[in-house]
C-alpha cells in the first residue's frame, strides 16, 4: 500500500507539471496565402504549368450550398472564383537562352501553356508573377531516360474470384482474371550519380458493354497495381495499404542498393478481363525533387485520416511558393498475353 501511495504521488506531480507547461506559438507569416505551381516536364510532350492560389489553414475559403443538387452541379465554382489565377505572368527559360511566355488556357482551369517541347538534358527555369502575391521561381534538369530490359515473361494461373466480371474474393479488382504475368526485368544504372526511378506496370484490356439494349460502350479495363518481393520496392514508412497497393509497397525508388550496376528484379501483374490484354511497362527516370515529392505524397495519402500520426508536409521545390516542378523521362515496353 505504501508503494501505491508513492506511485499516486508521482503521477499527480507529473500531471501538475504537464498542466503547468504552456507555450504560445505565434503564427508565422510564411504560411500566408501564396502561389502554388505544378508541372512535370516530359520529353516529347508539350510543356504546361498549373498555377493556383494556395491558402493558409486559417484562411481556407468555404462555400455554403442550399441543396445537394446545387453542390453537385457547381462543385468547381469555388476553384474558378477563388483558387484559379488567370492574370499571372509566367516565363520559362530553357538552357539559359530560349525564352517562352506561358499563356492562360481558358479551356482548362489552372493551366498555362506554351510551344516548348522538353528534351532530355535541358535545364529549365520558371518564374511566375501575379498581382498581390510574392514572385515564385523554380528550376529543374530533365534527366536522360535509363533503360530497362525485359529478360523474361511467364503467364501462370492464380485464382481471383468467380468469372472475372464481378469478383467475390477481391471486389476492388473487379476486372482481374485468373492469369498473372510474371515479368523479369534488368535495369542498367549509370555510375557516379544518384538516380531516382518510378516503375509503372499497367495491365490493360479492351472492353465493350451493351447499354439500353442498343448502345455499345467501348472502354479500357486498366489497373496500375503490381506486386513484388524485391527489396527495392519496400518502404517501411507506408505502414498501411492504399487502394489496391499493399502496405510497405512503393513503386518509387532510388539506386542506393545497386548504384552503377545492372540490377535484375521480378514483378507480377494480373491480367485484365477483356480483349487484346497486354501490359505496359514503363521505367521513369525522375529528377530528385519529383522523387521526394512523390515519396511525401505517398505518405500523406495514408495519413490524412489517421489522428495518431503527425501531419505530413508535401515536399516542394518552389521558391516563395508551394508545389513541384518535376521532370520525368521514360523507357516503355508493351507485352502481350
C-alpha positions as CSV (number, residue, x, y, z in Angstrom):
1,X,0.0,0.0,0.0
2,X,2.9,2.3,0.8
3,X,4.3,1.8,-2.7
4,X,1.0,2.5,-4.3
5,X,0.7,5.8,-2.4
6,X,4.2,6.8,-3.7
7,X,3.1,6.0,-7.3
8,X,0.0,8.0,-6.9
9,X,2.0,11.0,-5.7
10,X,4.5,10.7,-8.6
11,X,1.6,10.6,-11.1
12,X,0.0,13.6,-9.5
13,X,3.2,15.5,-9.7
14,X,3.7,14.6,-13.3
15,X,0.2,15.7,-14.2
16,X,0.7,19.0,-12.4
17,X,4.0,19.6,-14.3
18,X,2.3,18.8,-17.7
19,X,-0.6,21.1,-16.9
20,X,1.7,24.0,-15.9
21,X,3.7,23.8,-19.1
22,X,2.1,26.1,-21.6
23,X,3.7,27.7,-24.7
24,X,2.3,30.1,-27.1
25,X,3.2,29.5,-30.8
26,X,2.9,32.6,-32.9
27,X,1.5,32.1,-36.5
28,X,4.4,32.7,-38.9
29,X,3.6,34.9,-41.9
30,X,5.4,32.4,-44.2
31,X,2.2,30.3,-44.3
32,X,0.1,33.2,-45.6
33,X,-1.7,32.8,-48.9
34,X,0.6,32.4,-51.9
35,X,1.0,30.8,-55.3
36,X,1.2,27.1,-55.9
37,X,2.7,25.6,-59.1
38,X,2.6,22.1,-60.5
39,X,4.4,20.9,-63.6
40,X,6.1,17.8,-64.8
41,X,8.4,18.2,-67.9
42,X,8.4,15.1,-70.0
43,X,10.5,14.8,-73.3
44,X,8.3,14.8,-76.4
45,X,5.2,16.2,-74.6
46,X,4.3,19.9,-74.8
47,X,5.1,21.7,-71.5
48,X,2.3,23.1,-69.4
49,X,2.1,24.6,-66.0
50,X,-0.7,24.7,-63.5
51,X,-0.9,27.9,-61.4
52,X,-3.3,28.3,-58.5
53,X,-3.7,30.1,-55.2
54,X,-2.8,28.4,-52.0
55,X,-4.4,29.1,-48.7
56,X,-3.3,29.1,-45.1
57,X,-5.2,26.8,-42.8
58,X,-7.0,29.7,-41.1
59,X,-7.9,31.4,-44.4
60,X,-9.2,28.4,-46.4
61,X,-12.3,29.5,-48.4
62,X,-15.7,27.8,-47.9
63,X,-19.0,28.0,-49.7
64,X,-22.5,27.0,-48.5
65,X,-24.8,25.3,-50.9
66,X,-28.6,25.4,-50.4
67,X,-29.1,21.9,-51.9
68,X,-27.2,18.8,-52.9
69,X,-28.2,19.4,-56.5
70,X,-26.6,22.8,-56.4
71,X,-23.4,21.3,-54.9
72,X,-23.3,18.6,-57.5
73,X,-23.8,21.0,-60.4
74,X,-21.5,23.7,-59.2
75,X,-18.8,21.7,-57.5
76,X,-15.9,23.6,-59.2
77,X,-17.3,27.1,-58.6
78,X,-15.1,27.7,-55.6
79,X,-11.9,26.9,-57.6
80,X,-12.9,29.1,-60.5
81,X,-13.8,32.0,-58.2
82,X,-11.1,31.9,-55.6
83,X,-8.3,29.5,-56.5
84,X,-7.7,29.9,-60.2
85,X,-5.2,32.7,-61.1
86,X,-5.9,33.9,-64.6
87,X,-3.8,37.0,-64.7
88,X,-0.4,35.6,-63.8
89,X,2.7,36.4,-65.9
90,X,4.6,33.1,-66.4
91,X,8.0,32.9,-68.1
92,X,10.0,29.8,-69.0
93,X,13.8,29.9,-69.7
94,X,15.4,26.8,-71.4
95,X,19.2,26.3,-71.2
96,X,19.6,30.0,-70.2
97,X,19.0,31.0,-73.8
98,X,15.5,30.3,-75.0
99,X,12.6,32.3,-73.5
100,X,8.9,31.3,-73.6
101,X,5.8,33.1,-72.3
102,X,3.1,30.8,-70.9
103,X,-0.4,31.9,-71.6
104,X,-3.5,31.0,-69.6
105,X,-5.7,28.3,-71.3
106,X,-9.4,29.1,-70.9
107,X,-10.4,25.6,-71.7
108,X,-8.7,24.1,-68.7
109,X,-8.7,25.7,-65.2
110,X,-5.3,26.5,-63.7
111,X,-3.4,25.6,-67.0
112,X,-0.8,27.8,-68.7
113,X,0.8,26.6,-71.9
114,X,3.5,27.5,-74.5
115,X,5.0,25.9,-77.6
116,X,8.1,24.4,-75.8
117,X,8.6,20.7,-76.0
118,X,11.0,19.3,-73.4
119,X,14.1,17.4,-74.4
120,X,16.3,15.2,-72.3
121,X,19.3,17.1,-70.9
122,X,17.5,20.5,-70.9
123,X,17.8,22.9,-68.0
124,X,14.6,24.7,-67.4
125,X,13.6,27.6,-65.1
126,X,10.2,29.1,-64.5
127,X,9.2,32.4,-62.9
128,X,5.6,33.5,-62.1
129,X,4.3,36.8,-61.0
130,X,0.7,37.7,-60.1
131,X,-0.7,40.9,-58.5
132,X,-0.9,40.6,-54.7
133,X,1.5,37.6,-54.4
134,X,5.2,37.1,-54.0
135,X,7.1,36.2,-57.1
136,X,7.8,32.5,-57.3
137,X,10.6,30.6,-59.0
138,X,11.7,27.0,-59.7
139,X,14.3,25.2,-61.8
140,X,15.0,21.6,-62.9
141,X,17.1,19.4,-65.0
142,X,15.4,17.0,-67.4
143,X,17.1,13.6,-66.9
144,X,18.2,11.2,-69.6
145,X,15.9,8.1,-69.5
146,X,17.6,4.9,-68.3
147,X,16.8,1.7,-70.0
148,X,15.1,-1.4,-68.6
149,X,15.4,-4.7,-70.5
150,X,12.6,-7.4,-70.4
151,X,14.6,-10.6,-69.5
152,X,11.7,-13.0,-69.3
153,X,7.9,-13.2,-69.1
154,X,5.7,-16.1,-67.8
155,X,1.9,-16.3,-67.5
156,X,0.7,-18.5,-64.7
157,X,-2.7,-19.3,-63.1
158,X,-3.7,-17.6,-59.9
159,X,-7.3,-17.8,-58.6
160,X,-9.0,-14.4,-58.3
161,X,-12.7,-15.0,-57.9
162,X,-15.6,-16.3,-60.0
163,X,-15.9,-15.3,-63.7
164,X,-13.8,-12.2,-63.7
165,X,-16.6,-9.7,-64.2
166,X,-17.8,-9.1,-60.6
167,X,-15.3,-10.7,-58.3
168,X,-16.3,-12.0,-54.9
169,X,-13.0,-12.6,-53.3
170,X,-11.4,-9.3,-54.4
171,X,-14.2,-6.8,-55.1
172,X,-11.6,-3.9,-55.5
173,X,-10.2,-5.7,-58.6
174,X,-13.4,-6.2,-60.5
175,X,-11.9,-6.8,-63.9
176,X,-8.9,-9.0,-63.0
177,X,-8.9,-12.7,-64.1
178,X,-7.2,-15.8,-63.1
179,X,-4.0,-15.2,-65.1
180,X,-0.9,-13.4,-63.8
181,X,2.1,-12.3,-65.9
182,X,5.4,-12.6,-64.1
183,X,7.9,-10.2,-65.6
184,X,11.7,-10.3,-65.0
185,X,13.5,-7.1,-65.8
186,X,17.0,-5.8,-65.8
187,X,17.8,-2.1,-65.1
188,X,21.2,-0.7,-66.1
189,X,22.0,2.1,-63.6
190,X,24.7,4.6,-64.6
191,X,27.6,5.0,-62.2
192,X,28.8,8.0,-60.1
193,X,25.3,9.6,-59.8
194,X,22.4,9.2,-57.5
195,X,19.4,8.2,-59.7
196,X,15.7,8.1,-59.0
197,X,13.0,5.9,-60.6
198,X,9.3,5.1,-60.7
199,X,8.2,1.8,-62.3
200,X,4.7,1.6,-63.8
201,X,3.3,-1.8,-64.7
202,X,-0.1,-1.2,-66.2
203,X,-2.5,-4.0,-67.2
204,X,-4.9,-3.1,-70.0
205,X,-7.6,-4.8,-72.0
206,X,-10.3,-3.6,-74.4
207,X,-13.9,-3.8,-73.1
208,X,-17.4,-3.5,-74.7
209,X,-20.7,-3.4,-72.9
210,X,-24.2,-3.3,-74.3
211,X,-26.3,-0.5,-72.7
212,X,-30.0,0.1,-73.1
213,X,-30.2,-2.9,-75.4
214,X,-28.7,-1.0,-78.4
215,X,-25.7,1.2,-77.4
216,X,-22.3,-0.4,-77.3
217,X,-20.0,1.3,-74.8
218,X,-16.3,0.9,-75.6
219,X,-13.7,1.4,-72.8
220,X,-10.5,0.1,-71.3
221,X,-10.1,-2.1,-68.3
222,X,-6.9,-0.7,-66.6
223,X,-5.0,-1.4,-63.4
224,X,-1.6,0.1,-62.4
225,X,-1.1,-2.0,-59.3
226,X,1.6,-4.7,-59.3
227,X,3.3,-6.8,-56.6
228,X,6.9,-7.8,-56.0
229,X,9.0,-9.3,-53.2
230,X,12.1,-7.3,-54.3
231,X,13.6,-5.1,-51.6
232,X,13.8,-2.0,-53.9
233,X,10.0,-1.7,-53.6
234,X,10.0,-1.8,-49.8
235,X,9.1,1.4,-48.0
236,X,8.6,0.8,-44.3
237,X,7.0,4.2,-43.8
238,X,4.0,3.1,-45.8
239,X,2.6,1.3,-42.8
240,X,-1.0,1.0,-44.2
241,X,-2.3,-0.2,-47.6
242,X,-3.7,2.3,-50.0
243,X,-6.2,1.3,-52.7
244,X,-5.1,-2.0,-54.1
245,X,-1.4,-1.3,-53.0
246,X,-0.1,-3.5,-50.2
247,X,1.3,-1.8,-47.1
248,X,5.0,-1.2,-47.5
249,X,4.9,-1.3,-51.3
250,X,6.2,1.7,-53.3
251,X,6.9,1.8,-57.0
252,X,9.1,4.9,-56.4
253,X,12.7,4.0,-55.5
254,X,16.4,5.1,-55.9
255,X,19.6,3.3,-56.8
256,X,21.3,3.2,-53.4
257,X,21.2,-0.6,-53.3
258,X,22.7,-1.0,-56.9
259,X,24.5,2.2,-57.8
260,X,26.3,1.9,-61.1
261,X,25.3,-1.8,-61.6
262,X,22.9,-3.9,-63.6
263,X,20.0,-4.9,-61.3
264,X,17.5,-7.7,-62.1
265,X,14.1,-7.9,-60.4
266,X,10.7,-9.6,-60.9
267,X,7.2,-8.2,-60.6
268,X,3.7,-9.7,-61.0
269,X,0.6,-8.1,-62.6
270,X,-2.9,-9.6,-63.0
271,X,-4.4,-10.0,-66.5
272,X,-7.4,-7.7,-67.3
273,X,-10.7,-9.1,-68.3
274,X,-11.4,-8.2,-72.0
275,X,-9.9,-8.3,-75.4
276,X,-6.3,-7.7,-76.5
277,X,-5.0,-8.0,-73.0
278,X,-1.5,-6.5,-72.5
279,X,0.9,-5.0,-70.0
280,X,2.6,-1.6,-70.5
281,X,5.9,-1.5,-68.6
282,X,7.4,2.0,-68.1
283,X,10.6,2.8,-66.2
284,X,10.5,6.5,-65.4
285,X,13.7,8.4,-64.6
286,X,12.9,11.2,-62.2
287,X,14.7,14.3,-61.0
288,X,15.4,14.3,-57.3
289,X,12.7,16.9,-56.5
290,X,9.9,14.8,-58.1
291,X,11.2,11.7,-56.3
292,X,11.0,13.4,-52.9
293,X,7.6,14.9,-53.7
294,X,6.1,11.5,-54.7
295,X,7.5,9.9,-51.6
296,X,6.0,12.6,-49.4
297,X,2.7,12.3,-51.3
298,X,2.5,8.5,-50.7
299,X,3.0,9.0,-47.0
300,X,0.5,11.9,-47.0
301,X,-2.3,9.9,-48.6
302,X,-2.3,7.1,-45.9
303,X,-2.1,9.6,-43.0
304,X,-4.9,12.1,-43.7
305,X,-7.5,10.0,-41.9
306,X,-5.2,8.8,-39.0
307,X,-5.5,11.0,-35.9
308,X,-2.5,9.3,-34.3
309,X,0.0,10.4,-37.0
310,X,1.7,13.8,-37.1
311,X,0.7,16.0,-40.1
312,X,2.7,15.2,-43.2
313,X,4.1,18.1,-45.3
314,X,4.3,17.7,-49.0
315,X,7.8,18.3,-50.4
316,X,8.2,21.4,-52.6
317,X,10.9,22.9,-54.7
318,X,9.1,26.2,-55.4
319,X,10.8,29.3,-54.1
320,X,8.4,31.6,-52.2
321,X,5.5,29.3,-53.0
322,X,4.3,25.7,-52.9
323,X,4.1,22.8,-55.4
324,X,6.6,21.0,-57.6
325,X,8.5,21.4,-60.8
326,X,9.4,17.9,-61.7
327,X,11.0,16.1,-64.7
328,X,10.3,12.6,-66.0
329,X,11.8,10.6,-68.8
330,X,10.8,7.1,-69.6
331,X,11.6,3.8,-71.4
332,X,8.4,1.9,-72.4
333,X,7.6,-1.7,-73.4
334,X,4.3,-3.3,-74.4
335,X,3.9,-7.0,-73.5
336,X,1.0,-9.1,-74.8
337,X,-0.5,-12.2,-73.3
